[in-house]
Amino acid sequence: MLLAASLVAAPLERFEAVEPHMGTLVRITLYAPDSDSARKGFAAAFERIRALDETLSDYKATSELSRLRAGAPIPVSEDLFRLLSAAQDLARETRGAFDITLGAAIRLWREARRAHRLPAEEERRLALQHCGYRYLKLDPRRRAVQILQPGLQLDPGGIAKGFAASEALTVLRARGLPRSLVAVSGDLAIGDAPPDRAGWRVQVDRPLLLHNCAVSTSGDTEQYVEIGGVRYSHIIDPKTGLGLTTRIRVTVLARDGATADGLATALSVLTPSEGRKVALRHHARVWYSASRSLRVAGAGGASAFDTIRERQPDGGAITSISHP
C-alpha cells in the first residue's frame, strides 16, 4: 500500500506569469506539481521568447533578421530559417496576400498612420518596388537566405508572435509541463487540457474548449487610423500599400502558432471565399466577424490575453476541439 501510494502523482496546481516581450505582454498559464517546477518552466519559456525576439525582431538593428542584406546567400540560424520557410510557403500559397517582404511598404504606412495622412502615390509605388516574396530565396541544403532586391526589408509581424508562442509551449512540454497555454498578445499556443477539463475555454463566436492547437486573431479593433472619414487598418493591402478598409476581424484555429498567425494575416487580405479555401488546405478553422462586434470571454476586453478564461462551463454550448 505504501508503494502504491507513493506512485500516485501529486495534484497539479495552476500558476500564471506575465512578462513583456516582443513589444507586448506575454502571459503563460500552466499546471505544475509545485511552485519550483512552475518557476523553472516560466523562466525557460520566457527565455525562449526573449532569444527569438533577439533573432527575429525587425525593430532591433542588431537582430539576425535586421542584418540581412541584398547580395550573396547568407547562412542563418535554424530559428530564422524555419520562420522564413513558413512565411514563404504561405506567401506562395496565398499569392502574396501574406508577404514577409513588405517591410518597406509597412514602414511607410506606419509613418502615414502617425501623421494621419495618406502617403503619396509615388511614395507607395517606390516602397512597393522594394517588396515581393519572389525576391527572397531560401536554400534548405545550405540553410541560407538570399535577398535579390536591394532595399527589400523583412517584417515578420504577421507570423513571429505565433511562432514564438508555439516555441515556448514546446519548451514547457520538454520540461514535463504539457498542460500549458502561452498567449503572446492575440496569438495563443494551447497545450494539453487542464486537469479534469476537456480543454482551455476560449471565446470565438461561441465558447470553445481547446487543446493541442493554436489560435490567432487579426483585425483593426485596436490598431487603425481614420483619414478623410475612412477607417484604415494597420494591416496593409500588398497591392496598394494602404491599410485595409474592410473592418473584418479574422480568427484562425490551426495546428501551430506560425500557421494560425500567418493565416490570420493572409485571410484579412483575401476575400472570405478565398480565405476559407486556404484554411481548408491547412485543416484550419476560421471565423469572420465585424471587428467591432467580437467580444472576448468574460467581457472587458482590456487586452488580447483576456480572450482566455479558465472557468467551469456555464451551461452554454461549448465545443471541445483538438487540432487533427
C-alpha positions as YAML, in Angstrom:
chain: A
units: angstrom
residues:
- id: 1
  name: MET
  ca: [0.00, 0.00, 0.00]
- id: 2
  name: LEU
  ca: [2.80, 2.43, 0.81]
- id: 3
  name: LEU
  ca: [4.46, 1.76, -2.56]
- id: 4
  name: ALA
  ca: [1.19, 2.22, -4.40]
- id: 5
  name: ALA
  ca: [0.50, 5.49, -2.60]
- id: 6
  name: SER
  ca: [3.95, 6.82, -3.45]
- id: 7
  name: LEU
  ca: [3.33, 6.24, -7.14]
- id: 8
  name: VAL
  ca: [0.23, 8.44, -7.21]
- id: 9
  name: ALA
  ca: [1.05, 11.67, -8.99]
- id: 10
  name: ALA
  ca: [0.95, 14.85, -6.96]
- id: 11
  name: PRO
  ca: [-2.09, 17.02, -7.71]
- id: 12
  name: LEU
  ca: [-1.37, 19.78, -10.20]
- id: 13
  name: GLU
  ca: [-1.70, 23.43, -9.23]
- id: 14
  name: ARG
  ca: [-2.45, 26.34, -11.53]
- id: 15
  name: PHE
  ca: [0.24, 29.02, -11.96]
- id: 16
  name: GLU
  ca: [0.38, 32.14, -14.11]
- id: 17
  name: ALA
  ca: [3.09, 34.65, -15.02]
- id: 18
  name: VAL
  ca: [3.30, 37.71, -17.28]
- id: 19
  name: GLU
  ca: [6.37, 39.36, -18.81]
- id: 20
  name: PRO
  ca: [6.88, 41.98, -21.55]
- id: 21
  name: HIS
  ca: [8.43, 40.58, -24.73]
- id: 22
  name: MET
  ca: [8.20, 41.25, -28.48]
- id: 23
  name: GLY
  ca: [6.62, 44.66, -27.88]
- id: 24
  name: THR
  ca: [3.66, 43.24, -25.98]
- id: 25
  name: LEU
  ca: [2.73, 41.30, -22.86]
- id: 26
  name: VAL
  ca: [3.23, 37.54, -22.82]
- id: 27
  name: ARG
  ca: [1.07, 35.56, -20.42]
- id: 28
  name: ILE
  ca: [1.76, 31.92, -19.60]
- id: 29
  name: THR
  ca: [-0.67, 29.78, -17.64]
- id: 30
  name: LEU
  ca: [0.38, 26.27, -16.65]
- id: 31
  name: TYR
  ca: [-0.31, 23.40, -14.29]
- id: 32
  name: ALA
  ca: [2.60, 22.05, -12.28]
- id: 33
  name: PRO
  ca: [3.09, 19.81, -9.23]
- id: 34
  name: ASP
  ca: [4.78, 22.60, -7.24]
- id: 35
  name: SER
  ca: [5.89, 26.22, -7.41]
- id: 36
  name: ASP
  ca: [9.53, 25.36, -8.09]
- id: 37
  name: SER
  ca: [8.64, 23.39, -11.23]
- id: 38
  name: ALA
  ca: [6.39, 26.23, -12.34]
- id: 39
  name: ARG
  ca: [9.05, 28.88, -11.71]
- id: 40
  name: LYS
  ca: [11.65, 26.98, -13.72]
- id: 41
  name: GLY
  ca: [9.15, 26.38, -16.51]
- id: 42
  name: PHE
  ca: [8.26, 30.07, -16.72]
- id: 43
  name: ALA
  ca: [11.93, 31.06, -16.77]
- id: 44
  name: ALA
  ca: [12.74, 28.65, -19.61]
- id: 45
  name: ALA
  ca: [9.70, 29.61, -21.70]
- id: 46
  name: PHE
  ca: [10.20, 33.36, -21.32]
- id: 47
  name: GLU
  ca: [13.89, 32.97, -22.12]
- id: 48
  name: ARG
  ca: [12.99, 31.14, -25.34]
- id: 49
  name: ILE
  ca: [10.74, 34.01, -26.38]
- id: 50
  name: ARG
  ca: [13.39, 36.59, -25.46]
- id: 51
  name: ALA
  ca: [16.02, 34.76, -27.54]
- id: 52
  name: LEU
  ca: [13.66, 34.51, -30.51]
- id: 53
  name: ASP
  ca: [12.99, 38.24, -30.33]
- id: 54
  name: GLU
  ca: [16.73, 38.88, -30.48]
- id: 55
  name: THR
  ca: [16.84, 36.80, -33.67]
- id: 56
  name: LEU
  ca: [13.59, 37.72, -35.43]
- id: 57
  name: SER
  ca: [12.84, 41.33, -34.50]
- id: 58
  name: ASP
  ca: [12.68, 43.94, -37.27]
- id: 59
  name: TYR
  ca: [12.73, 46.69, -34.62]
- id: 60
  name: LYS
  ca: [16.19, 45.77, -33.33]
- id: 61
  name: ALA
  ca: [19.04, 46.75, -35.63]
- id: 62
  name: THR
  ca: [21.25, 44.06, -34.09]
- id: 63
  name: SER
  ca: [18.86, 41.15, -34.71]
- id: 64
  name: GLU
  ca: [19.84, 38.46, -37.18]
- id: 65
  name: LEU
  ca: [16.86, 39.31, -39.36]
- id: 66
  name: SER
  ca: [17.70, 43.02, -39.45]
- id: 67
  name: ARG
  ca: [21.26, 42.31, -40.52]
- id: 68
  name: LEU
  ca: [20.22, 40.54, -43.73]
- id: 69
  name: ARG
  ca: [21.11, 42.48, -46.88]
- id: 70
  name: ALA
  ca: [20.78, 42.01, -50.62]
- id: 71
  name: GLY
  ca: [23.63, 40.13, -52.24]
- id: 72
  name: ALA
  ca: [25.12, 36.67, -51.94]
- id: 73
  name: PRO
  ca: [23.37, 33.92, -49.96]
- id: 74
  name: ILE
  ca: [23.87, 34.25, -46.19]
- id: 75
  name: PRO
  ca: [23.84, 31.24, -43.82]
- id: 76
  name: VAL
  ca: [21.35, 31.82, -40.99]
- id: 77
  name: SER
  ca: [20.26, 30.19, -37.76]
- id: 78
  name: GLU
  ca: [17.77, 27.35, -37.68]
- id: 79
  name: ASP
  ca: [15.15, 29.55, -35.99]
- id: 80
  name: LEU
  ca: [15.33, 32.28, -38.64]
- id: 81
  name: PHE
  ca: [15.33, 29.78, -41.49]
- id: 82
  name: ARG
  ca: [12.29, 27.94, -40.11]
- id: 83
  name: LEU
  ca: [10.36, 31.19, -39.74]
- id: 84
  name: LEU
  ca: [11.25, 32.38, -43.24]
- id: 85
  name: SER
  ca: [10.40, 28.97, -44.71]
- id: 86
  name: ALA
  ca: [6.96, 29.04, -43.12]
- id: 87
  name: ALA
  ca: [6.45, 32.61, -44.34]
- id: 88
  name: GLN
  ca: [7.47, 31.83, -47.91]
- id: 89
  name: ASP
  ca: [5.29, 28.72, -48.07]
- id: 90
  name: LEU
  ca: [2.31, 30.82, -47.05]
- id: 91
  name: ALA
  ca: [3.24, 33.64, -49.44]
- id: 92
  name: ARG
  ca: [3.29, 31.25, -52.40]
- id: 93
  name: GLU
  ca: [0.06, 29.60, -51.33]
- id: 94
  name: THR
  ca: [-1.78, 32.92, -50.94]
- id: 95
  name: ARG
  ca: [-0.10, 34.57, -53.95]
- id: 96
  name: GLY
  ca: [1.32, 37.29, -51.76]
- id: 97
  name: ALA
  ca: [-1.67, 38.02, -49.53]
- id: 98
  name: PHE
  ca: [0.78, 37.13, -46.79]
- id: 99
  name: ASP
  ca: [4.21, 38.55, -47.58]
- id: 100
  name: ILE
  ca: [7.06, 38.90, -45.10]
- id: 101
  name: THR
  ca: [8.96, 41.14, -47.56]
- id: 102
  name: LEU
  ca: [6.51, 44.05, -47.24]
- id: 103
  name: GLY
  ca: [8.75, 45.86, -44.75]
- id: 104
  name: ALA
  ca: [9.25, 49.00, -46.85]
- id: 105
  name: ALA
  ca: [5.52, 49.42, -47.51]
- id: 106
  name: ILE
  ca: [4.61, 48.65, -43.89]
- id: 107
  name: ARG
  ca: [7.08, 51.24, -42.60]
- id: 108
  name: LEU
  ca: [5.67, 53.85, -44.99]
- id: 109
  name: TRP
  ca: [2.12, 53.08, -43.84]
- id: 110
  name: ARG
  ca: [3.21, 53.20, -40.19]
- id: 111
  name: GLU
  ca: [4.57, 56.72, -40.75]
- id: 112
  name: ALA
  ca: [1.36, 57.71, -42.53]
- id: 113
  name: ARG
  ca: [-0.75, 56.48, -39.61]
- id: 114
  name: ARG
  ca: [1.32, 58.55, -37.19]
- id: 115
  name: ALA
  ca: [0.97, 61.64, -39.38]
- id: 116
  name: HIS
  ca: [-2.73, 60.97, -40.13]
- id: 117
  name: ARG
  ca: [-2.20, 61.40, -43.85]
- id: 118
  name: LEU
  ca: [-2.24, 59.07, -46.82]
- id: 119
  name: PRO
  ca: [1.17, 58.51, -48.41]
- id: 120
  name: ALA
  ca: [1.56, 59.98, -51.87]
- id: 121
  name: GLU
  ca: [1.06, 57.62, -54.78]
- id: 122
  name: GLU
  ca: [4.71, 57.98, -55.78]
- id: 123
  name: GLU
  ca: [5.82, 57.11, -52.23]
- id: 124
  name: ARG
  ca: [3.72, 53.98, -52.29]
- id: 125
  name: ARG
  ca: [4.96, 53.00, -55.74]
- id: 126
  name: LEU
  ca: [8.59, 53.31, -54.68]
- id: 127
  name: ALA
  ca: [8.01, 51.38, -51.47]
- id: 128
  name: LEU
  ca: [6.23, 48.54, -53.28]
- id: 129
  name: GLN
  ca: [9.13, 48.30, -55.74]
- id: 130
  name: HIS
  ca: [11.22, 47.08, -52.79]
- id: 131
  name: CYS
  ca: [8.71, 44.38, -51.85]
- id: 132
  name: GLY
  ca: [7.87, 40.95, -53.21]
- id: 133
  name: TYR
  ca: [8.31, 37.45, -51.81]
- id: 134
  name: ARG
  ca: [9.84, 36.28, -55.08]
- id: 135
  name: TYR
  ca: [12.88, 38.43, -54.24]
- id: 136
  name: LEU
  ca: [13.58, 36.24, -51.20]
- id: 137
  name: LYS
  ca: [15.32, 32.94, -51.95]
- id: 138
  name: LEU
  ca: [15.90, 30.15, -49.43]
- id: 139
  name: ASP
  ca: [18.43, 27.35, -49.79]
- id: 140
  name: PRO
  ca: [17.46, 24.48, -47.44]
- id: 141
  name: ARG
  ca: [20.60, 22.48, -48.16]
- id: 142
  name: ARG
  ca: [22.89, 25.30, -47.03]
- id: 143
  name: ARG
  ca: [20.30, 26.85, -44.68]
- id: 144
  name: ALA
  ca: [20.99, 30.12, -46.41]
- id: 145
  name: VAL
  ca: [18.96, 33.21, -47.33]
- id: 146
  name: GLN
  ca: [19.42, 35.42, -50.37]
- id: 147
  name: ILE
  ca: [17.75, 38.79, -50.91]
- id: 148
  name: LEU
  ca: [17.65, 39.63, -54.61]
- id: 149
  name: GLN
  ca: [16.22, 43.16, -54.43]
- id: 150
  name: PRO
  ca: [18.29, 45.99, -52.89]
- id: 151
  name: GLY
  ca: [16.26, 47.87, -50.32]
- id: 152
  name: LEU
  ca: [13.98, 44.93, -49.55]
- id: 153
  name: GLN
  ca: [13.05, 44.84, -45.85]
- id: 154
  name: LEU
  ca: [11.60, 41.93, -43.93]
- id: 155
  name: ASP
  ca: [8.72, 42.40, -41.49]
- id: 156
  name: PRO
  ca: [7.79, 39.25, -39.53]
- id: 157
  name: GLY
  ca: [4.99, 40.96, -37.60]
- id: 158
  name: GLY
  ca: [2.29, 38.76, -39.13]
- id: 159
  name: ILE
  ca: [3.85, 35.45, -38.09]
- id: 160
  name: ALA
  ca: [6.58, 35.85, -35.44]
- id: 161
  name: LYS
  ca: [4.39, 36.06, -32.33]
- id: 162
  name: GLY
  ca: [2.52, 32.89, -33.19]
- id: 163
  name: PHE
  ca: [5.83, 31.17, -33.95]
- id: 164
  name: ALA
  ca: [7.24, 32.27, -30.58]
- id: 165
  name: ALA
  ca: [4.14, 31.15, -28.68]
- id: 166
  name: SER
  ca: [4.44, 27.62, -30.07]
- id: 167
  name: GLU
  ca: [8.17, 27.52, -29.38]
- id: 168
  name: ALA
  ca: [7.58, 28.49, -25.74]
- id: 169
  name: LEU
  ca: [4.94, 25.76, -25.45]
- id: 170
  name: THR
  ca: [7.46, 23.24, -26.84]
- id: 171
  name: VAL
  ca: [9.89, 24.26, -24.09]
- id: 172
  name: LEU
  ca: [7.23, 23.70, -21.44]
- id: 173
  name: ARG
  ca: [6.37, 20.28, -22.83]
- id: 174
  name: ALA
  ca: [10.03, 19.29, -22.72]
- id: 175
  name: ARG
  ca: [10.09, 20.23, -19.03]
- id: 176
  name: GLY
  ca: [7.13, 17.95, -18.29]
- id: 177
  name: LEU
  ca: [4.56, 20.77, -18.24]
- id: 178
  name: PRO
  ca: [2.26, 19.96, -21.16]
- id: 179
  name: ARG
  ca: [-0.87, 21.44, -19.53]
- id: 180
  name: SER
  ca: [0.07, 24.96, -20.51]
- id: 181
  name: LEU
  ca: [-1.17, 27.91, -22.53]
- id: 182
  name: VAL
  ca: [1.04, 30.66, -23.97]
- id: 183
  name: ALA
  ca: [-0.56, 33.94, -25.05]
- id: 184
  name: VAL
  ca: [1.64, 36.40, -26.96]
- id: 185
  name: SER
  ca: [-0.86, 39.20, -27.34]
- id: 186
  name: GLY
  ca: [-3.62, 37.72, -29.54]
- id: 187
  name: ASP
  ca: [-1.60, 34.66, -30.58]
- id: 188
  name: LEU
  ca: [-2.27, 31.59, -28.45]
- id: 189
  name: ALA
  ca: [-0.43, 28.26, -28.30]
- id: 190
  name: ILE
  ca: [-2.54, 25.77, -26.39]
- id: 191
  name: GLY
  ca: [-1.25, 22.54, -24.86]
- id: 192
  name: ASP
  ca: [-2.94, 19.65, -23.10]
- id: 193
  name: ALA
  ca: [-6.21, 20.34, -21.32]
- id: 194
  name: PRO
  ca: [-6.21, 21.46, -17.67]
- id: 195
  name: PRO
  ca: [-6.81, 18.71, -15.10]
- id: 196
  name: ASP
  ca: [-10.36, 17.36, -15.14]
- id: 197
  name: ARG
  ca: [-11.31, 19.60, -18.05]
- id: 198
  name: ALA
  ca: [-11.95, 18.91, -21.72]
- id: 199
  name: GLY
  ca: [-9.86, 21.91, -22.75]
- id: 200
  name: TRP
  ca: [-8.97, 25.58, -22.26]
- id: 201
  name: ARG
  ca: [-12.04, 27.80, -22.61]
- id: 202
  name: VAL
  ca: [-11.67, 30.31, -25.46]
- id: 203
  name: GLN
  ca: [-14.40, 32.59, -26.76]
- id: 204
  name: VAL
  ca: [-14.56, 32.90, -30.53]
- id: 205
  name: ASP
  ca: [-18.07, 33.13, -31.94]
- id: 206
  name: ARG
  ca: [-19.10, 30.86, -29.06]
- id: 207
  name: PRO
  ca: [-17.24, 29.30, -26.14]
- id: 208
  name: LEU
  ca: [-14.81, 26.59, -27.26]
- id: 209
  name: LEU
  ca: [-12.79, 24.15, -25.21]
- id: 210
  name: LEU
  ca: [-9.43, 23.82, -26.96]
- id: 211
  name: HIS
  ca: [-6.33, 21.73, -26.53]
- id: 212
  name: ASN
  ca: [-3.22, 20.97, -28.59]
- id: 213
  name: CYS
  ca: [-3.76, 23.70, -31.18]
- id: 214
  name: ALA
  ca: [-3.11, 27.39, -31.78]
- id: 215
  name: VAL
  ca: [-5.42, 30.38, -32.21]
- id: 216
  name: SER
  ca: [-4.65, 33.80, -33.70]
- id: 217
  name: THR
  ca: [-6.82, 36.82, -34.31]
- id: 218
  name: SER
  ca: [-6.15, 39.66, -36.73]
- id: 219
  name: GLY
  ca: [-8.15, 42.80, -37.31]
- id: 220
  name: ASP
  ca: [-8.41, 46.54, -36.78]
- id: 221
  name: THR
  ca: [-10.18, 46.65, -33.41]
- id: 222
  name: GLU
  ca: [-7.28, 48.44, -31.72]
- id: 223
  name: GLN
  ca: [-4.81, 49.39, -34.48]
- id: 224
  name: TYR
  ca: [-6.43, 51.67, -37.01]
- id: 225
  name: VAL
  ca: [-6.48, 55.25, -38.20]
- id: 226
  name: GLU
  ca: [-9.23, 57.44, -39.67]
- id: 227
  name: ILE
  ca: [-8.17, 59.67, -42.55]
- id: 228
  name: GLY
  ca: [-10.65, 61.69, -44.57]
- id: 229
  name: GLY
  ca: [-13.56, 59.89, -42.92]
- id: 230
  name: VAL
  ca: [-12.24, 56.44, -43.90]
- id: 231
  name: ARG
  ca: [-11.09, 53.91, -41.33]
- id: 232
  name: TYR
  ca: [-7.86, 52.15, -42.32]
- id: 233
  name: SER
  ca: [-6.40, 49.07, -40.65]
- id: 234
  name: HIS
  ca: [-2.75, 48.64, -39.65]
- id: 235
  name: ILE
  ca: [-2.76, 45.60, -41.99]
- id: 236
  name: ILE
  ca: [-1.88, 46.72, -45.49]
- id: 237
  name: ASP
  ca: [-3.11, 45.56, -48.86]
- id: 238
  name: PRO
  ca: [0.03, 44.26, -50.63]
- id: 239
  name: LYS
  ca: [-1.32, 45.55, -53.95]
- id: 240
  name: THR
  ca: [-1.86, 49.16, -52.89]
- id: 241
  name: GLY
  ca: [0.36, 49.73, -49.85]
- id: 242
  name: LEU
  ca: [-2.63, 51.22, -48.00]
- id: 243
  name: GLY
  ca: [-4.35, 49.87, -44.90]
- id: 244
  name: LEU
  ca: [-7.35, 47.61, -45.37]
- id: 245
  name: THR
  ca: [-10.78, 49.21, -45.06]
- id: 246
  name: THR
  ca: [-12.93, 46.06, -44.79]
- id: 247
  name: ARG
  ca: [-13.28, 46.18, -40.96]
- id: 248
  name: ILE
  ca: [-13.16, 42.39, -40.76]
- id: 249
  name: ARG
  ca: [-11.77, 40.52, -37.78]
- id: 250
  name: VAL
  ca: [-10.40, 37.06, -38.54]
- id: 251
  name: THR
  ca: [-9.75, 34.30, -36.02]
- id: 252
  name: VAL
  ca: [-7.95, 31.14, -37.08]
- id: 253
  name: LEU
  ca: [-7.52, 27.83, -35.27]
- id: 254
  name: ALA
  ca: [-4.65, 25.75, -36.68]
- id: 255
  name: ARG
  ca: [-2.09, 23.14, -35.73]
- id: 256
  name: ASP
  ca: [0.65, 25.58, -34.65]
- id: 257
  name: GLY
  ca: [1.20, 29.23, -33.89]
- id: 258
  name: ALA
  ca: [3.06, 30.22, -37.05]
- id: 259
  name: THR
  ca: [0.32, 28.74, -39.22]
- id: 260
  name: ALA
  ca: [-2.50, 30.35, -37.23]
- id: 261
  name: ASP
  ca: [-0.77, 33.74, -37.07]
- id: 262
  name: GLY
  ca: [0.20, 33.80, -40.75]
- id: 263
  name: LEU
  ca: [-3.22, 32.63, -41.90]
- id: 264
  name: ALA
  ca: [-5.00, 35.25, -39.78]
- id: 265
  name: THR
  ca: [-2.97, 37.94, -41.53]
- id: 266
  name: ALA
  ca: [-3.44, 36.48, -45.02]
- id: 267
  name: LEU
  ca: [-7.16, 35.86, -44.57]
- id: 268
  name: SER
  ca: [-7.62, 39.50, -43.56]
- id: 269
  name: VAL
  ca: [-6.45, 40.41, -47.08]
- id: 270
  name: LEU
  ca: [-8.20, 37.66, -49.05]
- id: 271
  name: THR
  ca: [-11.95, 37.51, -49.55]
- id: 272
  name: PRO
  ca: [-13.79, 35.15, -47.17]
- id: 273
  name: SER
  ca: [-14.34, 32.73, -50.05]
- id: 274
  name: GLU
  ca: [-10.65, 32.68, -50.95]
- id: 275
  name: GLY
  ca: [-9.64, 32.55, -47.30]
- id: 276
  name: ARG
  ca: [-11.77, 29.53, -46.48]
- id: 277
  name: LYS
  ca: [-10.19, 27.60, -49.35]
- id: 278
  name: VAL
  ca: [-6.71, 28.34, -47.97]
- id: 279
  name: ALA
  ca: [-7.79, 27.44, -44.43]
- id: 280
  name: LEU
  ca: [-9.23, 24.15, -45.64]
- id: 281
  name: ARG
  ca: [-5.88, 23.11, -47.12]
- id: 282
  name: HIS
  ca: [-4.36, 23.57, -43.66]
- id: 283
  name: HIS
  ca: [-7.25, 21.78, -41.90]
- id: 284
  name: ALA
  ca: [-7.72, 25.08, -40.08]
- id: 285
  name: ARG
  ca: [-10.93, 26.62, -38.81]
- id: 286
  name: VAL
  ca: [-11.68, 30.27, -39.48]
- id: 287
  name: TRP
  ca: [-14.20, 32.72, -38.05]
- id: 288
  name: TYR
  ca: [-15.02, 36.07, -39.63]
- id: 289
  name: SER
  ca: [-16.78, 38.84, -37.76]
- id: 290
  name: ALA
  ca: [-17.25, 42.61, -37.91]
- id: 291
  name: SER
  ca: [-14.33, 43.99, -35.91]
- id: 292
  name: ARG
  ca: [-16.48, 46.00, -33.53]
- id: 293
  name: SER
  ca: [-18.85, 43.12, -32.63]
- id: 294
  name: LEU
  ca: [-16.37, 40.49, -31.45]
- id: 295
  name: ARG
  ca: [-16.33, 40.05, -27.67]
- id: 296
  name: VAL
  ca: [-13.84, 38.15, -25.59]
- id: 297
  name: ALA
  ca: [-14.79, 35.64, -22.94]
- id: 298
  name: GLY
  ca: [-15.51, 37.36, -19.66]
- id: 299
  name: ALA
  ca: [-16.09, 40.75, -21.36]
- id: 300
  name: GLY
  ca: [-13.97, 43.73, -20.50]
- id: 301
  name: GLY
  ca: [-11.61, 43.25, -23.43]
- id: 302
  name: ALA
  ca: [-8.79, 45.21, -21.85]
- id: 303
  name: SER
  ca: [-6.10, 43.13, -23.54]
- id: 304
  name: ALA
  ca: [-5.76, 40.31, -26.00]
- id: 305
  name: PHE
  ca: [-4.86, 37.67, -23.47]
- id: 306
  name: ASP
  ca: [-8.22, 38.32, -21.79]
- id: 307
  name: THR
  ca: [-9.63, 36.08, -24.53]
- id: 308
  name: ILE
  ca: [-8.57, 33.21, -22.28]
- id: 309
  name: ARG
  ca: [-10.55, 32.37, -19.21]
- id: 310
  name: GLU
  ca: [-10.37, 29.08, -17.39]
- id: 311
  name: ARG
  ca: [-13.80, 28.56, -15.86]
- id: 312
  name: GLN
  ca: [-16.26, 25.82, -15.17]
- id: 313
  name: PRO
  ca: [-18.72, 25.54, -18.08]
- id: 314
  name: ASP
  ca: [-21.63, 27.92, -17.52]
- id: 315
  name: GLY
  ca: [-24.28, 25.90, -19.26]
- id: 316
  name: GLY
  ca: [-23.74, 27.44, -22.70]
- id: 317
  name: ALA
  ca: [-22.96, 25.44, -25.80]
- id: 318
  name: ILE
  ca: [-19.29, 24.52, -25.62]
- id: 319
  name: THR
  ca: [-17.44, 22.57, -28.27]
- id: 320
  name: SER
  ca: [-14.26, 20.66, -27.44]
- id: 321
  name: ILE
  ca: [-11.67, 20.89, -30.21]
- id: 322
  name: SER
  ca: [-8.22, 19.44, -30.68]
- id: 323
  name: HIS
  ca: [-6.49, 20.13, -33.96]
- id: 324
  name: PRO
  ca: [-6.22, 16.92, -36.04]
...
